[in-house]
Amino acid sequence: MIIKNEISEILNHDLNEYIIENGNLTAAEKKNLRKWVASGNSVYTNPFEISDERGYPMDYIEALRINDEMLEDFEYSRQVDTRRKRRRVLANVLRQVGAIRDAEMQYMENAPENLLGSESYEIAEDAISVLDDVISLLDEVYP
């Protein structure tokens, strides 16, 4: 028990010195660092097993900041991938809507004269109008 108390004293001493020397720590960083040290770890090690260029473990805060940056980069790339996927899907939808509109226009161009002004002809005109609106909206929102 004496050895454990001595180790705890050394770790807490290092913690206090580290906090003084590195005055730019956020409240969250200090809290996380205190938890790390309270669980028996040194401020000069990290749970992420991140090492410096010489192969030595980085201190907790430096590794925490690098880990947070990597997570932000990962999240950003995931969002970019998601936007790309959405754009691909929307481009496909736009092509399909355009094809439907073109088919409706073809129908109207080839409609027999006895259908001009009929209910089905007006429905086709309305469909083309709606599809044109959808295409314009998609082009505006996702250029």
Chimera marker file (.cmm) of the C-alpha trace (Angstrom):
<marker_set name="trace">
<marker id="1" x="0.000" y="0.000" z="0.000" r="1" g="1" b="0" radius="0.5"/>
<marker id="2" x="2.901" y="2.353" z="0.720" r="1" g="1" b="0" radius="0.5"/>
<marker id="3" x="4.266" y="1.885" z="-2.800" r="1" g="1" b="0" radius="0.5"/>
<marker id="4" x="0.837" y="2.542" z="-4.310" r="1" g="1" b="0" radius="0.5"/>
<marker id="5" x="0.532" y="5.776" z="-2.302" r="1" g="1" b="0" radius="0.5"/>
<marker id="6" x="4.012" y="6.868" z="-3.391" r="1" g="1" b="0" radius="0.5"/>
<marker id="7" x="3.183" y="6.194" z="-7.037" r="1" g="1" b="0" radius="0.5"/>
<marker id="8" x="-0.079" y="8.104" z="-6.657" r="1" g="1" b="0" radius="0.5"/>
<marker id="9" x="1.800" y="11.046" z="-5.115" r="1" g="1" b="0" radius="0.5"/>
<marker id="10" x="4.317" y="11.056" z="-7.986" r="1" g="1" b="0" radius="0.5"/>
<marker id="11" x="1.547" y="10.889" z="-10.595" r="1" g="1" b="0" radius="0.5"/>
<marker id="12" x="-0.377" y="13.721" z="-8.919" r="1" g="1" b="0" radius="0.5"/>
<marker id="13" x="2.797" y="15.799" z="-8.600" r="1" g="1" b="0" radius="0.5"/>
<marker id="14" x="3.471" y="15.313" z="-12.329" r="1" g="1" b="0" radius="0.5"/>
<marker id="15" x="-0.157" y="16.190" z="-13.033" r="1" g="1" b="0" radius="0.5"/>
<marker id="16" x="0.010" y="19.456" z="-11.106" r="1" g="1" b="0" radius="0.5"/>
<marker id="17" x="3.319" y="20.437" z="-12.719" r="1" g="1" b="0" radius="0.5"/>
<marker id="18" x="1.975" y="19.569" z="-16.163" r="1" g="1" b="0" radius="0.5"/>
<marker id="19" x="-1.140" y="21.701" z="-15.652" r="1" g="1" b="0" radius="0.5"/>
<marker id="20" x="0.985" y="24.648" z="-14.504" r="1" g="1" b="0" radius="0.5"/>
<marker id="21" x="3.452" y="24.281" z="-17.389" r="1" g="1" b="0" radius="0.5"/>
<marker id="22" x="0.661" y="23.901" z="-19.948" r="1" g="1" b="0" radius="0.5"/>
<marker id="23" x="-1.697" y="26.694" z="-18.997" r="1" g="1" b="0" radius="0.5"/>
<marker id="24" x="-3.603" y="26.487" z="-22.273" r="1" g="1" b="0" radius="0.5"/>
<marker id="25" x="-5.626" y="23.407" z="-21.310" r="1" g="1" b="0" radius="0.5"/>
<marker id="26" x="-9.380" y="23.538" z="-21.672" r="1" g="1" b="0" radius="0.5"/>
<marker id="27" x="-11.611" y="22.568" z="-18.772" r="1" g="1" b="0" radius="0.5"/>
<marker id="28" x="-12.561" y="19.345" z="-20.601" r="1" g="1" b="0" radius="0.5"/>
<marker id="29" x="-8.891" y="18.492" z="-21.197" r="1" g="1" b="0" radius="0.5"/>
<marker id="30" x="-8.073" y="19.042" z="-17.512" r="1" g="1" b="0" radius="0.5"/>
<marker id="31" x="-11.009" y="16.875" z="-16.475" r="1" g="1" b="0" radius="0.5"/>
<marker id="32" x="-10.001" y="14.061" z="-18.840" r="1" g="1" b="0" radius="0.5"/>
<marker id="33" x="-6.359" y="14.338" z="-17.781" r="1" g="1" b="0" radius="0.5"/>
<marker id="34" x="-7.291" y="14.124" z="-14.087" r="1" g="1" b="0" radius="0.5"/>
<marker id="35" x="-9.390" y="11.001" z="-14.762" r="1" g="1" b="0" radius="0.5"/>
<marker id="36" x="-6.473" y="9.474" z="-16.682" r="1" g="1" b="0" radius="0.5"/>
<marker id="37" x="-4.056" y="10.113" z="-13.824" r="1" g="1" b="0" radius="0.5"/>
<marker id="38" x="-6.580" y="9.059" z="-11.142" r="1" g="1" b="0" radius="0.5"/>
<marker id="39" x="-6.806" y="5.660" z="-12.797" r="1" g="1" b="0" radius="0.5"/>
<marker id="40" x="-3.053" y="5.183" z="-12.245" r="1" g="1" b="0" radius="0.5"/>
<marker id="41" x="-1.583" y="6.566" z="-15.465" r="1" g="1" b="0" radius="0.5"/>
<marker id="42" x="1.109" y="9.140" z="-16.115" r="1" g="1" b="0" radius="0.5"/>
<marker id="43" x="0.398" y="12.429" z="-17.880" r="1" g="1" b="0" radius="0.5"/>
<marker id="44" x="3.264" y="11.418" z="-20.167" r="1" g="1" b="0" radius="0.5"/>
<marker id="45" x="1.412" y="8.400" z="-21.608" r="1" g="1" b="0" radius="0.5"/>
<marker id="46" x="-1.849" y="8.102" z="-23.490" r="1" g="1" b="0" radius="0.5"/>
<marker id="47" x="-4.612" y="5.534" z="-23.998" r="1" g="1" b="0" radius="0.5"/>
<marker id="48" x="-4.484" y="5.894" z="-27.777" r="1" g="1" b="0" radius="0.5"/>
<marker id="49" x="-0.968" y="4.449" z="-28.028" r="1" g="1" b="0" radius="0.5"/>
<marker id="50" x="0.075" y="7.441" z="-30.142" r="1" g="1" b="0" radius="0.5"/>
<marker id="51" x="3.845" y="7.925" z="-30.276" r="1" g="1" b="0" radius="0.5"/>
<marker id="52" x="6.009" y="10.836" z="-31.353" r="1" g="1" b="0" radius="0.5"/>
<marker id="53" x="8.447" y="10.719" z="-34.263" r="1" g="1" b="0" radius="0.5"/>
<marker id="54" x="11.060" y="9.072" z="-32.031" r="1" g="1" b="0" radius="0.5"/>
<marker id="55" x="8.692" y="6.281" z="-31.023" r="1" g="1" b="0" radius="0.5"/>
<marker id="56" x="8.044" y="7.507" z="-27.474" r="1" g="1" b="0" radius="0.5"/>
<marker id="57" x="4.471" y="7.752" z="-26.200" r="1" g="1" b="0" radius="0.5"/>
<marker id="58" x="3.042" y="11.260" z="-26.528" r="1" g="1" b="0" radius="0.5"/>
<marker id="59" x="1.744" y="12.918" z="-23.422" r="1" g="1" b="0" radius="0.5"/>
<marker id="60" x="-1.958" y="12.571" z="-22.769" r="1" g="1" b="0" radius="0.5"/>
<marker id="61" x="-3.066" y="16.023" z="-23.947" r="1" g="1" b="0" radius="0.5"/>
<marker id="62" x="-1.010" y="16.028" z="-27.142" r="1" g="1" b="0" radius="0.5"/>
<marker id="63" x="-2.325" y="12.563" z="-28.041" r="1" g="1" b="0" radius="0.5"/>
<marker id="64" x="-5.878" y="13.574" z="-27.096" r="1" g="1" b="0" radius="0.5"/>
<marker id="65" x="-5.707" y="16.579" z="-29.423" r="1" g="1" b="0" radius="0.5"/>
<marker id="66" x="-4.307" y="14.491" z="-32.280" r="1" g="1" b="0" radius="0.5"/>
<marker id="67" x="-6.967" y="11.853" z="-31.684" r="1" g="1" b="0" radius="0.5"/>
<marker id="68" x="-9.687" y="14.524" z="-31.713" r="1" g="1" b="0" radius="0.5"/>
<marker id="69" x="-8.307" y="15.940" z="-34.992" r="1" g="1" b="0" radius="0.5"/>
<marker id="70" x="-8.289" y="12.478" z="-36.544" r="1" g="1" b="0" radius="0.5"/>
<marker id="71" x="-11.898" y="11.933" z="-35.457" r="1" g="1" b="0" radius="0.5"/>
<marker id="72" x="-12.904" y="15.308" z="-36.926" r="1" g="1" b="0" radius="0.5"/>
<marker id="73" x="-11.117" y="14.458" z="-40.182" r="1" g="1" b="0" radius="0.5"/>
<marker id="74" x="-12.841" y="11.085" z="-40.264" r="1" g="1" b="0" radius="0.5"/>
<marker id="75" x="-16.246" y="12.640" z="-39.619" r="1" g="1" b="0" radius="0.5"/>
<marker id="76" x="-15.632" y="15.262" z="-42.326" r="1" g="1" b="0" radius="0.5"/>
<marker id="77" x="-14.629" y="12.612" z="-44.869" r="1" g="1" b="0" radius="0.5"/>
<marker id="78" x="-17.692" y="10.576" z="-43.922" r="1" g="1" b="0" radius="0.5"/>
<marker id="79" x="-19.893" y="13.625" z="-44.500" r="1" g="1" b="0" radius="0.5"/>
<marker id="80" x="-18.213" y="14.263" z="-47.857" r="1" g="1" b="0" radius="0.5"/>
<marker id="81" x="-18.809" y="10.631" z="-48.828" r="1" g="1" b="0" radius="0.5"/>
<marker id="82" x="-22.441" y="10.955" z="-47.760" r="1" g="1" b="0" radius="0.5"/>
<marker id="83" x="-22.857" y="14.123" z="-49.850" r="1" g="1" b="0" radius="0.5"/>
<marker id="84" x="-21.270" y="12.389" z="-52.832" r="1" g="1" b="0" radius="0.5"/>
<marker id="85" x="-23.628" y="9.439" z="-52.441" r="1" g="1" b="0" radius="0.5"/>
<marker id="86" x="-26.626" y="11.785" z="-52.192" r="1" g="1" b="0" radius="0.5"/>
<marker id="87" x="-25.514" y="13.649" z="-55.294" r="1" g="1" b="0" radius="0.5"/>
<marker id="88" x="-25.116" y="10.368" z="-57.194" r="1" g="1" b="0" radius="0.5"/>
<marker id="89" x="-28.566" y="9.217" z="-56.104" r="1" g="1" b="0" radius="0.5"/>
<marker id="90" x="-30.098" y="12.582" z="-56.942" r="1" g="1" b="0" radius="0.5"/>
<marker id="91" x="-28.361" y="12.636" z="-60.318" r="1" g="1" b="0" radius="0.5"/>
<marker id="92" x="-29.876" y="9.214" z="-60.996" r="1" g="1" b="0" radius="0.5"/>
<marker id="93" x="-33.307" y="10.420" z="-59.872" r="1" g="1" b="0" radius="0.5"/>
<marker id="94" x="-32.909" y="13.479" z="-62.072" r="1" g="1" b="0" radius="0.5"/>
<marker id="95" x="-32.083" y="11.281" z="-65.075" r="1" g="1" b="0" radius="0.5"/>
<marker id="96" x="-35.102" y="9.079" z="-64.385" r="1" g="1" b="0" radius="0.5"/>
<marker id="97" x="-37.426" y="12.049" z="-63.924" r="1" g="1" b="0" radius="0.5"/>
<marker id="98" x="-36.035" y="13.533" z="-67.142" r="1" g="1" b="0" radius="0.5"/>
<marker id="99" x="-36.653" y="10.263" z="-68.970" r="1" g="1" b="0" radius="0.5"/>
<marker id="100" x="-40.242" y="10.137" z="-67.710" r="1" g="1" b="0" radius="0.5"/>
<marker id="101" x="-40.773" y="13.748" z="-68.762" r="1" g="1" b="0" radius="0.5"/>
<marker id="102" x="-39.284" y="13.024" z="-72.186" r="1" g="1" b="0" radius="0.5"/>
<marker id="103" x="-41.559" y="9.988" z="-72.571" r="1" g="1" b="0" radius="0.5"/>
<marker id="104" x="-44.583" y="12.098" z="-71.665" r="1" g="1" b="0" radius="0.5"/>
<marker id="105" x="-43.510" y="14.743" z="-74.188" r="1" g="1" b="0" radius="0.5"/>
<marker id="106" x="-43.063" y="12.046" z="-76.829" r="1" g="1" b="0" radius="0.5"/>
<marker id="107" x="-46.527" y="10.752" z="-76.023" r="1" g="1" b="0" radius="0.5"/>
<marker id="108" x="-47.989" y="14.205" z="-76.478" r="1" g="1" b="0" radius="0.5"/>
<marker id="109" x="-46.157" y="14.775" z="-79.760" r="1" g="1" b="0" radius="0.5"/>
<marker id="110" x="-47.410" y="11.463" z="-81.147" r="1" g="1" b="0" radius="0.5"/>
<marker id="111" x="-50.888" y="11.609" z="-79.646" r="1" g="1" b="0" radius="0.5"/>
<marker id="112" x="-53.638" y="11.147" z="-82.159" r="1" g="1" b="0" radius="0.5"/>
<marker id="113" x="-55.639" y="14.279" z="-82.876" r="1" g="1" b="0" radius="0.5"/>
<marker id="114" x="-58.733" y="12.851" z="-81.237" r="1" g="1" b="0" radius="0.5"/>
<marker id="115" x="-56.853" y="12.858" z="-77.874" r="1" g="1" b="0" radius="0.5"/>
<marker id="116" x="-55.927" y="16.558" z="-78.042" r="1" g="1" b="0" radius="0.5"/>
<marker id="117" x="-57.806" y="18.304" z="-75.269" r="1" g="1" b="0" radius="0.5"/>
<marker id="118" x="-58.872" y="15.012" z="-73.735" r="1" g="1" b="0" radius="0.5"/>
<marker id="119" x="-58.461" y="14.211" z="-70.049" r="1" g="1" b="0" radius="0.5"/>
<marker id="120" x="-55.479" y="11.911" z="-70.654" r="1" g="1" b="0" radius="0.5"/>
<marker id="121" x="-53.796" y="14.605" z="-72.763" r="1" g="1" b="0" radius="0.5"/>
<marker id="122" x="-54.295" y="17.175" z="-69.962" r="1" g="1" b="0" radius="0.5"/>
<marker id="123" x="-52.961" y="14.681" z="-67.402" r="1" g="1" b="0" radius="0.5"/>
<marker id="124" x="-49.859" y="14.217" z="-69.556" r="1" g="1" b="0" radius="0.5"/>
<marker id="125" x="-49.431" y="18.007" z="-69.799" r="1" g="1" b="0" radius="0.5"/>
<marker id="126" x="-49.777" y="18.306" z="-66.006" r="1" g="1" b="0" radius="0.5"/>
<marker id="127" x="-47.271" y="15.479" z="-65.527" r="1" g="1" b="0" radius="0.5"/>
<marker id="128" x="-44.759" y="17.247" z="-67.757" r="1" g="1" b="0" radius="0.5"/>
<marker id="129" x="-45.269" y="20.482" z="-65.843" r="1" g="1" b="0" radius="0.5"/>
<marker id="130" x="-44.731" y="18.733" z="-62.490" r="1" g="1" b="0" radius="0.5"/>
<marker id="131" x="-41.674" y="16.889" z="-63.770" r="1" g="1" b="0" radius="0.5"/>
<marker id="132" x="-40.219" y="20.148" z="-65.136" r="1" g="1" b="0" radius="0.5"/>
<marker id="133" x="-40.719" y="21.719" z="-61.695" r="1" g="1" b="0" radius="0.5"/>
<marker id="134" x="-39.049" y="18.747" z="-59.982" r="1" g="1" b="0" radius="0.5"/>
<marker id="135" x="-36.088" y="18.915" z="-62.366" r="1" g="1" b="0" radius="0.5"/>
<marker id="136" x="-35.714" y="22.682" z="-61.839" r="1" g="1" b="0" radius="0.5"/>
<marker id="137" x="-35.871" y="22.251" z="-58.065" r="1" g="1" b="0" radius="0.5"/>
<marker id="138" x="-33.311" y="19.447" z="-58.053" r="1" g="1" b="0" radius="0.5"/>
<marker id="139" x="-31.021" y="21.508" z="-60.297" r="1" g="1" b="0" radius="0.5"/>
<marker id="140" x="-31.289" y="24.441" z="-57.881" r="1" g="1" b="0" radius="0.5"/>
<marker id="141" x="-30.760" y="22.457" z="-54.691" r="1" g="1" b="0" radius="0.5"/>
<marker id="142" x="-28.104" y="20.095" z="-56.055" r="1" g="1" b="0" radius="0.5"/>
<marker id="143" x="-26.301" y="21.812" z="-58.926" r="1" g="1" b="0" radius="0.5"/>
<link id1="1" id2="2" r="1" g="1" b="0" radius="0.2"/>
<link id1="2" id2="3" r="1" g="1" b="0" radius="0.2"/>
<link id1="3" id2="4" r="1" g="1" b="0" radius="0.2"/>
<link id1="4" id2="5" r="1" g="1" b="0" radius="0.2"/>
<link id1="5" id2="6" r="1" g="1" b="0" radius="0.2"/>
<link id1="6" id2="7" r="1" g="1" b="0" radius="0.2"/>
<link id1="7" id2="8" r="1" g="1" b="0" radius="0.2"/>
<link id1="8" id2="9" r="1" g="1" b="0" radius="0.2"/>
<link id1="9" id2="10" r="1" g="1" b="0" radius="0.2"/>
<link id1="10" id2="11" r="1" g="1" b="0" radius="0.2"/>
<link id1="11" id2="12" r="1" g="1" b="0" radius="0.2"/>
<link id1="12" id2="13" r="1" g="1" b="0" radius="0.2"/>
<link id1="13" id2="14" r="1" g="1" b="0" radius="0.2"/>
<link id1="14" id2="15" r="1" g="1" b="0" radius="0.2"/>
<link id1="15" id2="16" r="1" g="1" b="0" radius="0.2"/>
<link id1="16" id2="17" r="1" g="1" b="0" radius="0.2"/>
<link id1="17" id2="18" r="1" g="1" b="0" radius="0.2"/>
<link id1="18" id2="19" r="1" g="1" b="0" radius="0.2"/>
<link id1="19" id2="20" r="1" g="1" b="0" radius="0.2"/>
<link id1="20" id2="21" r="1" g="1" b="0" radius="0.2"/>
<link id1="21" id2="22" r="1" g="1" b="0" radius="0.2"/>
<link id1="22" id2="23" r="1" g="1" b="0" radius="0.2"/>
<link id1="23" id2="24" r="1" g="1" b="0" radius="0.2"/>
<link id1="24" id2="25" r="1" g="1" b="0" radius="0.2"/>
<link id1="25" id2="26" r="1" g="1" b="0" radius="0.2"/>
<link id1="26" id2="27" r="1" g="1" b="0" radius="0.2"/>
<link id1="27" id2="28" r="1" g="1" b="0" radius="0.2"/>
<link id1="28" id2="29" r="1" g="1" b="0" radius="0.2"/>
<link id1="29" id2="30" r="1" g="1" b="0" radius="0.2"/>
<link id1="30" id2="31" r="1" g="1" b="0" radius="0.2"/>
<link id1="31" id2="32" r="1" g="1" b="0" radius="0.2"/>
<link id1="32" id2="33" r="1" g="1" b="0" radius="0.2"/>
<link id1="33" id2="34" r="1" g="1" b="0" radius="0.2"/>
<link id1="34" id2="35" r="1" g="1" b="0" radius="0.2"/>
<link id1="35" id2="36" r="1" g="1" b="0" radius="0.2"/>
<link id1="36" id2="37" r="1" g="1" b="0" radius="0.2"/>
<link id1="37" id2="38" r="1" g="1" b="0" radius="0.2"/>
<link id1="38" id2="39" r="1" g="1" b="0" radius="0.2"/>
<link id1="39" id2="40" r="1" g="1" b="0" radius="0.2"/>
<link id1="40" id2="41" r="1" g="1" b="0" radius="0.2"/>
<link id1="41" id2="42" r="1" g="1" b="0" radius="0.2"/>
<link id1="42" id2="43" r="1" g="1" b="0" radius="0.2"/>
<link id1="43" id2="44" r="1" g="1" b="0" radius="0.2"/>
<link id1="44" id2="45" r="1" g="1" b="0" radius="0.2"/>
<link id1="45" id2="46" r="1" g="1" b="0" radius="0.2"/>
<link id1="46" id2="47" r="1" g="1" b="0" radius="0.2"/>
<link id1="47" id2="48" r="1" g="1" b="0" radius="0.2"/>
<link id1="48" id2="49" r="1" g="1" b="0" radius="0.2"/>
<link id1="49" id2="50" r="1" g="1" b="0" radius="0.2"/>
<link id1="50" id2="51" r="1" g="1" b="0" radius="0.2"/>
<link id1="51" id2="52" r="1" g="1" b="0" radius="0.2"/>
<link id1="52" id2="53" r="1" g="1" b="0" radius="0.2"/>
<link id1="53" id2="54" r="1" g="1" b="0" radius="0.2"/>
<link id1="54" id2="55" r="1" g="1" b="0" radius="0.2"/>
<link id1="55" id2="56" r="1" g="1" b="0" radius="0.2"/>
<link id1="56" id2="57" r="1" g="1" b="0" radius="0.2"/>
<link id1="57" id2="58" r="1" g="1" b="0" radius="0.2"/>
<link id1="58" id2="59" r="1" g="1" b="0" radius="0.2"/>
<link id1="59" id2="60" r="1" g="1" b="0" radius="0.2"/>
<link id1="60" id2="61" r="1" g="1" b="0" radius="0.2"/>
<link id1="61" id2="62" r="1" g="1" b="0" radius="0.2"/>
<link id1="62" id2="63" r="1" g="1" b="0" radius="0.2"/>
<link id1="63" id2="64" r="1" g="1" b="0" radius="0.2"/>
<link id1="64" id2="65" r="1" g="1" b="0" radius="0.2"/>
<link id1="65" id2="66" r="1" g="1" b="0" radius="0.2"/>
<link id1="66" id2="67" r="1" g="1" b="0" radius="0.2"/>
<link id1="67" id2="68" r="1" g="1" b="0" radius="0.2"/>
<link id1="68" id2="69" r="1" g="1" b="0" radius="0.2"/>
<link id1="69" id2="70" r="1" g="1" b="0" radius="0.2"/>
<link id1="70" id2="71" r="1" g="1" b="0" radius="0.2"/>
<link id1="71" id2="72" r="1" g="1" b="0" radius="0.2"/>
<link id1="72" id2="73" r="1" g="1" b="0" radius="0.2"/>
<link id1="73" id2="74" r="1" g="1" b="0" radius="0.2"/>
<link id1="74" id2="75" r="1" g="1" b="0" radius="0.2"/>
<link id1="75" id2="76" r="1" g="1" b="0" radius="0.2"/>
<link id1="76" id2="77" r="1" g="1" b="0" radius="0.2"/>
<link id1="77" id2="78" r="1" g="1" b="0" radius="0.2"/>
<link id1="78" id2="79" r="1" g="1" b="0" radius="0.2"/>
<link id1="79" id2="80" r="1" g="1" b="0" radius="0.2"/>
<link id1="80" id2="81" r="1" g="1" b="0" radius="0.2"/>
<link id1="81" id2="82" r="1" g="1" b="0" radius="0.2"/>
<link id1="82" id2="83" r="1" g="1" b="0" radius="0.2"/>
<link id1="83" id2="84" r="1" g="1" b="0" radius="0.2"/>
<link id1="84" id2="85" r="1" g="1" b="0" radius="0.2"/>
<link id1="85" id2="86" r="1" g="1" b="0" radius="0.2"/>
<link id1="86" id2="87" r="1" g="1" b="0" radius="0.2"/>
<link id1="87" id2="88" r="1" g="1" b="0" radius="0.2"/>
<link id1="88" id2="89" r="1" g="1" b="0" radius="0.2"/>
<link id1="89" id2="90" r="1" g="1" b="0" radius="0.2"/>
<link id1="90" id2="91" r="1" g="1" b="0" radius="0.2"/>
<link id1="91" id2="92" r="1" g="1" b="0" radius="0.2"/>
<link id1="92" id2="93" r="1" g="1" b="0" radius="0.2"/>
<link id1="93" id2="94" r="1" g="1" b="0" radius="0.2"/>
<link id1="94" id2="95" r="1" g="1" b="0" radius="0.2"/>
<link id1="95" id2="96" r="1" g="1" b="0" radius="0.2"/>
<link id1="96" id2="97" r="1" g="1" b="0" radius="0.2"/>
<link id1="97" id2="98" r="1" g="1" b="0" radius="0.2"/>
<link id1="98" id2="99" r="1" g="1" b="0" radius="0.2"/>
<link id1="99" id2="100" r="1" g="1" b="0" radius="0.2"/>
<link id1="100" id2="101" r="1" g="1" b="0" radius="0.2"/>
<link id1="101" id2="102" r="1" g="1" b="0" radius="0.2"/>
<link id1="102" id2="103" r="1" g="1" b="0" radius="0.2"/>
<link id1="103" id2="104" r="1" g="1" b="0" radius="0.2"/>
<link id1="104" id2="105" r="1" g="1" b="0" radius="0.2"/>
<link id1="105" id2="106" r="1" g="1" b="0" radius="0.2"/>
<link id1="106" id2="107" r="1" g="1" b="0" radius="0.2"/>
<link id1="107" id2="108" r="1" g="1" b="0" radius="0.2"/>
<link id1="108" id2="109" r="1" g="1" b="0" radius="0.2"/>
<link id1="109" id2="110" r="1" g="1" b="0" radius="0.2"/>
<link id1="110" id2="111" r="1" g="1" b="0" radius="0.2"/>
<link id1="111" id2="112" r="1" g="1" b="0" radius="0.2"/>
<link id1="112" id2="113" r="1" g="1" b="0" radius="0.2"/>
<link id1="113" id2="114" r="1" g="1" b="0" radius="0.2"/>
<link id1="114" id2="115" r="1" g="1" b="0" radius="0.2"/>
<link id1="115" id2="116" r="1" g="1" b="0" radius="0.2"/>
<link id1="116" id2="117" r="1" g="1" b="0" radius="0.2"/>
<link id1="117" id2="118" r="1" g="1" b="0" radius="0.2"/>
<link id1="118" id2="119" r="1" g="1" b="0" radius="0.2"/>
<link id1="119" id2="120" r="1" g="1" b="0" radius="0.2"/>
<link id1="120" id2="121" r="1" g="1" b="0" radius="0.2"/>
<link id1="121" id2="122" r="1" g="1" b="0" radius="0.2"/>
<link id1="122" id2="123" r="1" g="1" b="0" radius="0.2"/>
<link id1="123" id2="124" r="1" g="1" b="0" radius="0.2"/>
<link id1="124" id2="125" r="1" g="1" b="0" radius="0.2"/>
<link id1="125" id2="126" r="1" g="1" b="0" radius="0.2"/>
<link id1="126" id2="127" r="1" g="1" b="0" radius="0.2"/>
<link id1="127" id2="128" r="1" g="1" b="0" radius="0.2"/>
<link id1="128" id2="129" r="1" g="1" b="0" radius="0.2"/>
<link id1="129" id2="130" r="1" g="1" b="0" radius="0.2"/>
<link id1="130" id2="131" r="1" g="1" b="0" radius="0.2"/>
<link id1="131" id2="132" r="1" g="1" b="0" radius="0.2"/>
<link id1="132" id2="133" r="1" g="1" b="0" radius="0.2"/>
<link id1="133" id2="134" r="1" g="1" b="0" radius="0.2"/>
<link id1="134" id2="135" r="1" g="1" b="0" radius="0.2"/>
<link id1="135" id2="136" r="1" g="1" b="0" radius="0.2"/>
<link id1="136" id2="137" r="1" g="1" b="0" radius="0.2"/>
<link id1="137" id2="138" r="1" g="1" b="0" radius="0.2"/>
<link id1="138" id2="139" r="1" g="1" b="0" radius="0.2"/>
<link id1="139" id2="140" r="1" g="1" b="0" radius="0.2"/>
<link id1="140" id2="141" r="1" g="1" b="0" radius="0.2"/>
<link id1="141" id2="142" r="1" g="1" b="0" radius="0.2"/>
<link id1="142" id2="143" r="1" g="1" b="0" radius="0.2"/>
</marker_set>
